[in-house]
Amino acid sequence: MKLMNYCQGQWIEGKGEGAPLYDAVYGDIIGHASSDGLDFGEVLAYARQTGAQKLQKMTFHERGRALKALALHLMEKKKSFYEISYRTGATKIDSWIDIEGGIGNLFAMASKGRREMPDDIIYTDGKAEILSKNGSFIGHHIYTSKKGVAVHINAFNFPVWGMLEKIAVNLIAGVPAVVKPATATSYLTEAVVKEIIASGILPEGSLQLICGSARELLNHVESQDVVTFTGSASTGMMLKSNKRIIEKAVPFNMEADSLNCSILGPKAEPGTPEFDLFVKEVAKEMTVKTGQKCTAIRRAIVPENRVEAVTEALKERLAKIVIGDPKNENVRMGSLASLDQREEVLQKIAQLKESCELLYENKDFALEGGDKEKGAFIAPTLLLSKDAFNADVHSLEAFGPVSTLIPYKDAQEAINLANKGEGSLVGSVVTHDPAFARTVAIGAGSHHGRLYFLDRDCAKEATGHGSPLPQLVHGGPGRAGGGEEMGGLRGVFHYMQRTAIQGHPTTLGKVTGVYQPGGARPESDKHPFRYHFEELEIGQTLTTHKRTVTEADIVNFANVSWDHFYAHTDDTSFEGTFFERRVAHGYFIISAAAGLFVDPGKGPVLANYGVDELRFTKPVYVGATIQVRLTCKEKINQEDREGETPRGVVKWQVEVTDEENEIVALGTILTMVAKLPQE
């Protein structure tokens, strides 16, 4: 079998024999991969000219719906992916992380795109900045899609997750992708891409696949492109220093293997839940994916008086690990991804032994299925650092089932040891002492992309030290590459350009699709609540009639709400306060405002959906006269659902003023508004 490349809208077989691909469990040849004959310049140009143009005509919501449909499609096909994944040496649990974890990223970003972004192709960032005395000149920030392509160069350990977690964010951003998986496990990536293309869900040009060598790929990138890399720090630095990357100032996001740590808190004695959790977590991170995770625990930092207890507990757990063919139900750890990888891990273990004491090793391990010679099998190895600060453990990584215990004397030494890794993707702290957790967060946060605090209270629902989540950033400083992936909308913005815009509020309101302070407010011919969703215009305003606040209003609201705060009920308690006399409840003012602006008749407004950013800016005393200006601030389209009235959400700016025309209350009211009836 020869793997195929998907480029320029067609499946293409690379020229020549290509690189051989081996079954990691039995050593059989699976096939060959070659990208020879591909014109990488044309591949990238096709993405920019075809993929980008089609994607960027879609709104964030449309892209989100496409991702959700794709995720559902891949879930239906996952069984076939598992069968292929076993050949990479992955157990069922390992494959679940890779396959369903990757698909989960699609679901998560689909939701983010539809719920946290507008039904538009522009994203408005933050609030307006008033740049002039009278407010006729303001500034804002927007995000728009880059006009280039995302080039993803991925690692061998997660051939599905590595691709899907990256394309999930670039597709929401409206940027197409060219994916270059690591050759050793590219056969699984190819299988997933075949299903993606066959589904026809993504616009043509959104995704292209290169199997085999990437050769001169980066020599063709442009300034609007984004390159991401996952793999070794040395390879990452070589790619990042590419002349074209530097000359064109191409964003380069690197996520490199790092010497992640886990710290056992000083109060976590044997017998406590935290001690057991620590041992379980270290053993799990050593053996899941056979230790081939960029987030695995390489350095287990423990109080010096707990080393012996931790050693014995870990040895007991590791001795129970069944190694072999991952299809075997009894097997808990499969093989490494390749024989080359096994050789590299063994070399690194030998180097670590020069400065560390061997605590556990089993060269004569039994194998339940698989080929011990041709398969890339290796047993877990546990070491102890003899010289905590000078050992190679802080600079050498064996990318397999290997971890080293490092003793510490006090909290500061634990922090110093954690930071000795010179930048990590993740560090965990297993402790039931919040004060210790805070100390580590302050001291080690600068050197870690993620800190994971584990204790008895969250253990049942916690996702694990080594599990990056689509809602949170994945990356880290220094050795870890200095990049960020995922992170919810933060990841999307890596593929978009943030631009400062300046001008009159009316103009910027049209640009952003959001009413801006000081913009034009045309009065409606009829009450705004009589308009359907499509008919409403941003800036459309209603100025209500007025109402005078009475003492009876305040007394009655106190009795109805049971809010008897002194400022509303006691005329003798104002000395030393900033109230002059009895003041109306803020919630009465906003309720009275609703009474002024709500149209009571049945109409397109279906329901009140909520209140955002409510502020009470000036006391309202008995005798004050209030008035409301209701302005259509923003419209958010919602997907039509079978059996429900088609609708959208409208955000209304509510300004309540007094007789001096000063704002006393300000907020945003959300309503569900029906769409026009369909013919």
NORMO-V459759 format. One record per residue. RES is the residue in three letters. PSI is psi in whole degrees, -180 to 180 (* if undefined). D_LAST is the distance of its C-alpha to the last C-alpha in Angstrom with 2 decimals. Layout:
{{RES	PSI	D_LAST} {RES	PSI	D_LAST}}
//
This chain:
{{MET	140	54.04} {LYS	128	53.07} {LEU	152	50.22} {MET	150	47.56} {ASN	142	46.23} {TYR	106	42.55} {CYS	141	42.53} {GLN	40	40.58} {GLY	14	38.04} {GLN	156	40.66} {TRP	127	43.19} {ILE	130	46.67} {GLU	128	50.04} {GLY	153	52.58} {LYS	160	55.84} {GLY	179	59.12} {GLU	-39	59.85} {GLY	178	58.34} {ALA	136	59.15} {PRO	145	59.82} {LEU	132	57.71} {TYR	146	59.46} {ASP	122	58.60} {ALA	-14	59.75} {VAL	-42	60.94} {TYR	-11	62.96} {GLY	3	63.39} {ASP	150	61.98} {ILE	126	60.41} {ILE	-40	56.63} {GLY	-160	56.14} {HIS	154	56.33} {ALA	132	54.18} {SER	139	54.43} {SER	9	52.53} {ASP	137	55.11} {GLY	-14	53.74} {LEU	141	50.59} {ASP	99	50.18} {PHE	-33	49.17} {GLY	-42	48.56} {GLU	-35	45.99} {VAL	-48	44.41} {LEU	-39	43.89} {ALA	-39	42.75} {TYR	-41	40.07} {ALA	-45	38.75} {ARG	-41	38.67} {GLN	-34	37.20} {THR	-57	34.69} {GLY	-50	34.07} {ALA	-43	34.06} {GLN	-39	31.79} {LYS	-45	29.08} {LEU	-40	29.48} {GLN	-2	29.52} {LYS	-14	26.13} {MET	147	24.78} {THR	170	24.61} {PHE	-39	26.88} {HIS	-41	24.08} {GLU	-39	23.10} {ARG	-40	26.80} {GLY	-41	27.21} {ARG	-37	24.57} {ALA	-42	26.37} {LEU	-42	29.68} {LYS	-44	28.54} {ALA	-40	27.34} {LEU	-42	30.69} {ALA	-44	32.64} {LEU	-40	31.14} {HIS	-46	31.93} {LEU	-33	35.49} {MET	-35	36.08} {GLU	-24	35.47} {LYS	4	38.12} {LYS	-29	40.62} {LYS	-41	43.16} {SER	-31	44.07} {PHE	-38	44.56} {TYR	-42	47.01} {GLU	-39	49.12} {ILE	-37	49.51} {SER	-34	50.09} {TYR	-31	53.16} {ARG	-15	54.86} {THR	-3	54.73} {GLY	5	56.94} {ALA	136	54.21} {THR	177	54.27} {LYS	-41	51.18} {ILE	-42	51.01} {ASP	-45	51.56} {SER	-35	48.77} {TRP	-43	46.43} {ILE	-44	47.02} {ASP	-50	46.39} {ILE	-61	43.47} {GLU	-27	41.49} {GLY	-41	42.60} {GLY	-44	41.16} {ILE	-35	37.83} {GLY	-33	37.87} {ASN	-38	37.99} {LEU	-45	34.70} {PHE	-46	33.10} {ALA	-46	34.73} {MET	-29	33.70} {ALA	-43	30.11} {SER	-43	30.04} {LYS	-45	31.84} {GLY	-37	29.44} {ARG	-28	26.36} {ARG	-27	28.07} {GLU	-2	30.68} {MET	156	29.26} {PRO	164	26.42} {ASP	64	23.18} {ASP	180	25.01} {ILE	3	27.85} {ILE	137	30.36} {TYR	125	32.07} {THR	128	33.77} {ASP	118	37.17} {GLY	-155	38.82} {LYS	161	39.10} {ALA	149	39.80} {GLU	122	43.44} {ILE	119	44.52} {LEU	3	46.88} {SER	162	47.93} {LYS	-45	49.53} {ASN	3	46.77} {GLY	15	43.86} {SER	-5	42.65} {PHE	116	43.37} {ILE	171	42.15} {GLY	158	41.95} {HIS	179	39.68} {HIS	140	39.27} {ILE	158	36.42} {TYR	133	36.16} {THR	156	34.78} {SER	137	35.06} {LYS	151	38.34} {LYS	20	38.12} {GLY	-148	40.43} {VAL	145	40.74} {ALA	121	41.90} {VAL	113	45.04} {HIS	117	45.82} {ILE	109	49.35} {ASN	164	49.51} {ALA	169	52.32} {PHE	-20	53.37} {ASN	-26	53.14} {PHE	79	49.34} {PRO	-18	47.90} {VAL	-58	44.41} {TRP	-43	44.16} {GLY	-37	45.77} {MET	-50	43.05} {LEU	-36	39.97} {GLU	-27	41.01} {LYS	-46	41.35} {ILE	-22	38.31} {ALA	-42	36.07} {VAL	-38	36.79} {ASN	-32	36.93} {LEU	-40	33.55} {ILE	-36	31.93} {ALA	-12	33.77} {GLY	22	32.28} {VAL	130	35.66} {PRO	168	36.44} {ALA	146	39.51} {VAL	120	42.55} {VAL	128	44.21} {LYS	95	47.94} {PRO	159	48.99} {ALA	138	52.67} {THR	-39	54.10} {ALA	-36	55.79} {THR	21	52.61} {SER	-19	50.15} {TYR	-30	49.68} {LEU	-40	47.54} {THR	-43	45.43} {GLU	-41	44.96} {ALA	-40	43.70} {VAL	-43	41.00} {VAL	-37	39.95} {LYS	-40	39.72} {GLU	-37	37.15} {ILE	-47	35.20} {ILE	-43	35.11} {ALA	-30	34.38} {SER	-28	31.29} {GLY	15	29.64} {ILE	-41	27.99} {LEU	146	29.70} {PRO	146	29.30} {GLU	137	32.28} {GLY	-6	35.25} {SER	-31	34.41} {LEU	129	37.36} {GLN	153	40.61} {LEU	133	43.66} {ILE	115	47.34} {CYS	148	49.85} {GLY	-160	53.52} {SER	142	55.13} {ALA	-14	53.20} {ARG	-109	56.23} {GLU	22	55.36} {LEU	-47	51.71} {LEU	-13	52.24} {ASN	-6	54.00} {HIS	6	50.65} {VAL	155	48.70} {GLU	173	47.56} {SER	-24	47.29} {GLN	-4	43.52} {ASP	165	44.06} {VAL	131	44.86} {VAL	133	47.41} {THR	147	47.79} {PHE	136	50.78} {THR	127	51.75} {GLY	-152	55.29} {SER	151	58.89} {ALA	-37	59.89} {SER	-44	62.22} {THR	-40	59.60} {GLY	-43	57.14} {MET	-36	59.70} {MET	-45	60.46} {LEU	-40	56.82} {LYS	-27	56.28} {SER	8	59.27} {ASN	135	57.88} {LYS	-41	58.70} {ARG	-40	55.17} {ILE	-43	53.75} {ILE	-48	56.26} {GLU	-40	56.02} {LYS	2	52.22} {ALA	47	52.04} {VAL	125	49.57} {PRO	132	48.51} {PHE	111	50.24} {ASN	114	49.36} {MET	133	52.13} {GLU	103	52.33} {ALA	155	55.85} {ASP	138	57.79} {SER	164	59.63} {LEU	73	62.36} {ASN	154	60.30} {CYS	162	62.20} {SER	132	62.05} {ILE	127	64.33} {LEU	123	65.77} {GLY	152	66.36} {PRO	-22	70.00} {LYS	-2	69.51} {ALA	84	67.90} {GLU	159	70.96} {PRO	136	71.24} {GLY	-19	69.83} {THR	154	67.08} {PRO	-36	63.41} {GLU	-38	63.17} {PHE	-47	66.09} {ASP	-40	64.53} {LEU	-41	61.11} {PHE	-49	62.78} {VAL	-45	64.65} {LYS	-42	61.60} {GLU	-42	59.47} {VAL	-45	62.16} {ALA	-41	62.72} {LYS	-45	59.01} {GLU	-22	58.56} {MET	-31	61.60} {THR	-26	60.34} {VAL	135	56.51} {LYS	27	55.70} {THR	36	59.52} {GLY	7	59.61} {GLN	61	57.58} {LYS	135	55.30} {CYS	-14	55.37} {THR	5	55.08} {ALA	154	57.89} {ILE	110	60.77} {ARG	-28	63.69} {ARG	115	65.79} {ALA	105	66.28} {ILE	116	67.98} {VAL	152	69.93} {PRO	141	72.60} {GLU	-24	76.00} {ASN	6	77.11} {ARG	0	74.15} {VAL	-47	74.64} {GLU	-44	76.65} {ALA	-42	74.30} {VAL	-41	71.20} {THR	-50	73.03} {GLU	-41	73.99} {ALA	-40	70.53} {LEU	-42	68.86} {LYS	-40	71.46} {GLU	-42	70.88} {ARG	-46	67.11} {LEU	-31	67.45} {ALA	-20	70.03} {LYS	-5	67.49} {ILE	122	64.98} {VAL	125	64.68} {ILE	141	64.24} {GLY	-155	63.19} {ASP	121	60.46} {PRO	-14	57.19} {LYS	-19	56.03} {ASN	126	58.89} {GLU	-26	57.66} {ASN	-17	60.89} {VAL	132	60.53} {ARG	-11	59.53} {MET	126	60.14} {GLY	-148	59.57} {SER	171	60.98} {LEU	172	60.60} {ALA	-22	58.33} {SER	163	61.24} {LEU	-35	65.02} {ASP	-40	65.06} {GLN	-40	63.37} {ARG	-44	65.93} {GLU	-41	68.79} {GLU	-41	67.45} {VAL	-43	67.08} {LEU	-37	70.61} {GLN	-42	71.98} {LYS	-36	70.37} {ILE	-43	71.73} {ALA	-40	75.18} {GLN	-41	74.87} {LEU	-34	73.77} {LYS	-21	76.73} {GLU	-26	79.06} {SER	2	78.19} {CYS	156	76.83} {GLU	135	78.30} {LEU	125	76.81} {LEU	-37	75.73} {TYR	131	73.93} {GLU	143	73.70} {ASN	84	73.67} {LYS	-21	74.51} {ASP	32	75.34} {PHE	145	71.96} {ALA	152	71.07} {LEU	127	68.03} {GLU	87	65.79} {GLY	156	64.43} {GLY	173	64.15} {ASP	117	66.94} {LYS	-26	69.06} {GLU	-49	70.35} {LYS	-24	67.40} {GLY	156	64.73} {ALA	57	64.24} {PHE	149	65.37} {ILE	147	67.04} {ALA	159	68.01} {PRO	146	67.25} {THR	128	69.79} {LEU	131	70.63} {LEU	166	72.92} {LEU	127	74.60} {SER	125	75.11} {LYS	-33	78.82} {ASP	97	78.40} {ALA	-39	75.11} {PHE	-18	74.82} {ASN	-1	76.42} {ALA	156	75.11} {ASP	-12	73.00} {VAL	-22	70.32} {HIS	-3	68.78} {SER	-20	68.47} {LEU	132	68.38} {GLU	123	65.42} {ALA	109	65.76} {PHE	69	62.15} {GLY	-159	62.60} {PRO	64	63.67} {VAL	133	66.11} {SER	156	66.56} {THR	130	69.48} {LEU	137	70.68} {ILE	118	71.77} {PRO	149	73.75} {TYR	155	73.42} {LYS	-43	75.65} {ASP	180	73.36} {ALA	-43	69.85} {GLN	-37	70.61} {GLU	-37	72.06} {ALA	-42	68.98} {ILE	-45	66.80} {ASN	-39	69.15} {LEU	-42	69.04} {ALA	-43	65.25} {ASN	-15	65.13} {LYS	-19	67.82} {GLY	-5	65.13} {GLU	40	64.18} {GLY	118	60.46} {SER	156	58.47} {LEU	-40	54.92} {VAL	143	55.49} {GLY	142	58.26} {SER	154	58.28} {VAL	118	60.38} {VAL	105	61.14} {THR	151	62.43} {HIS	19	62.04} {ASP	100	63.53} {PRO	-31	60.87} {ALA	-41	63.60} {PHE	-40	64.52} {ALA	-44	60.86} {ARG	-42	60.55} {THR	-44	63.80} {VAL	-39	62.61} {ALA	-43	59.23} {ILE	-42	61.02} {GLY	-32	63.65} {ALA	-8	61.68} {GLY	-35	58.17} {SER	-21	59.16} {HIS	8	59.98} {HIS	140	57.04} {GLY	-26	53.34} {ARG	139	52.67} {LEU	130	54.83} {TYR	115	54.31} {PHE	121	56.00} {LEU	132	56.61} {ASP	-178	58.20} {ARG	-27	58.26} {ASP	-28	55.45} {CYS	-3	52.74} {ALA	-38	54.19} {LYS	-30	52.02} {GLU	-7	48.78} {ALA	146	50.14} {THR	-15	48.90} {GLY	149	52.31} {HIS	-44	54.37} {GLY	19	53.15} {SER	98	49.38} {PRO	145	47.41} {LEU	145	43.97} {PRO	-23	40.82} {GLN	-18	40.54} {LEU	155	44.10} {VAL	145	45.93} {HIS	115	48.01} {GLY	-172	50.93} {GLY	166	54.15} {PRO	172	56.77} {GLY	-126	59.88} {ARG	-31	60.64} {ALA	-6	57.11} {GLY	-21	55.84} {GLY	13	54.61} {GLY	179	50.92} {GLU	138	47.87} {GLU	168	45.11} {MET	-127	42.10} {GLY	28	42.25} {GLY	-134	38.53} {LEU	-22	37.16} {ARG	-40	40.76} {GLY	-37	40.67} {VAL	-40	37.45} {PHE	-15	39.12} {HIS	-23	41.94} {TYR	17	39.60} {MET	159	38.31} {GLN	125	40.12} {ARG	124	40.61} {THR	132	40.81} {ALA	132	42.02} {ILE	145	40.09} {GLN	146	41.53} {GLY	-167	40.42} {HIS	146	39.03} {PRO	-35	36.79} {THR	-44	33.90} {THR	-47	34.18} {LEU	-28	34.54} {GLY	-40	31.56} {LYS	-39	29.42} {VAL	-46	31.14} {THR	-21	30.75} {GLY	16	27.40} {VAL	133	29.43} {TYR	134	30.86} {GLN	141	34.60} {PRO	129	37.30} {GLY	-3	38.22} {GLY	168	35.01} {ALA	141	33.35} {ARG	79	31.65} {PRO	134	29.74} {GLU	142	29.33} {SER	149	25.88} {ASP	-29	25.16} {LYS	173	23.92} {HIS	135	24.55} {PRO	-27	23.11} {PHE	-4	21.91} {ARG	-2	19.44} {TYR	143	17.49} {HIS	168	14.76} {PHE	-48	15.98} {GLU	-25	14.71} {GLU	-22	16.12} {LEU	141	19.54} {GLU	141	22.35} {ILE	132	25.47} {GLY	-14	28.35} {GLN	131	26.40} {THR	148	28.98} {LEU	127	29.83} {THR	122	33.52} {THR	174	34.27} {HIS	180	37.04} {LYS	163	40.27} {ARG	136	42.04} {THR	131	45.74} {VAL	129	46.85} {THR	165	49.53} {GLU	-35	52.10} {ALA	-35	50.48} {ASP	-45	47.22} {ILE	-45	49.18} {VAL	-46	51.19} {ASN	-40	48.24} {PHE	-37	46.21} {ALA	-40	49.32} {ASN	-38	49.63} {VAL	-43	45.99} {SER	-19	45.74} {TRP	19	49.40} {ASP	97	49.72} {HIS	36	53.27} {PHE	139	54.04} {TYR	-36	57.16} {ALA	-18	55.62} {HIS	-17	53.37} {THR	-18	56.05} {ASP	107	59.59} {ASP	-8	60.88} {THR	6	64.15} {SER	25	62.97} {PHE	-6	61.94} {GLU	130	65.20} {GLY	6	64.69} {THR	174	60.89} {PHE	12	58.64} {PHE	142	57.34} {GLU	-36	59.06} {ARG	-173	58.11} {ARG	131	55.60} {VAL	146	52.24} {ALA	146	48.73} {HIS	139	47.04} {GLY	-39	44.69} {TYR	-24	42.13} {PHE	-41	42.56} {ILE	-45	41.79} {ILE	-31	38.50} {SER	-43	37.66} {ALA	-36	38.60} {ALA	-43	36.50} {ALA	-39	33.44} {GLY	-29	34.38} {LEU	-39	34.33} {PHE	-16	31.06} {VAL	133	28.81} {ASP	120	26.52} {PRO	-19	27.11} {GLY	158	24.04} {LYS	134	21.07} {GLY	-159	18.33} {PRO	-28	16.54} {VAL	118	19.95} {LEU	-36	20.21} {ALA	156	23.81} {ASN	129	26.84} {TYR	-16	27.23} {GLY	-179	30.78} {VAL	133	33.30} {ASP	150	34.81} {GLU	49	37.98} {LEU	129	39.09} {ARG	141	42.34} {PHE	109	44.64} {THR	-13	46.54} {LYS	136	48.73} {PRO	143	50.23} {VAL	116	48.89} {TYR	167	51.72} {VAL	133	51.95} {GLY	-12	51.28} {ALA	149	48.94} {THR	122	45.82} {ILE	155	42.61} {GLN	156	39.41} {VAL	139	36.27} {ARG	119	34.32} {LEU	120	30.94} {THR	133	29.54} {CYS	112	26.45} {LYS	-41	28.43} {GLU	148	26.20} {LYS	132	22.70} {ILE	112	22.47} {ASN	144	19.32} {GLN	149	19.21} {GLU	140	18.11} {ASP	133	15.18} {ARG	139	16.98} {GLU	132	16.23} {GLY	-4	16.55} {GLU	153	16.31} {THR	125	14.06} {PRO	134	13.05} {ARG	172	15.62} {GLY	171	18.39} {VAL	132	21.95} {VAL	129	23.20} {LYS	127	26.94} {TRP	128	28.44} {GLN	126	31.99} {VAL	117	33.93} {GLU	120	37.18} {VAL	122	39.42} {THR	160	42.24} {ASP	-170	45.33} {GLU	-16	47.16} {GLU	9	48.70} {ASN	29	45.26} {GLU	143	46.11} {ILE	127	43.64} {VAL	-22	44.56} {ALA	145	41.64} {LEU	132	39.06} {GLY	178	36.33} {THR	120	32.83} {ILE	137	30.38} {LEU	132	27.41} {THR	150	24.30} {MET	125	21.20} {VAL	130	18.21} {ALA	149	14.63} {LYS	166	11.96} {LEU	141	9.13} {PRO	139	6.43} {GLN	136	3.78} {GLU	*	0.00}}
//
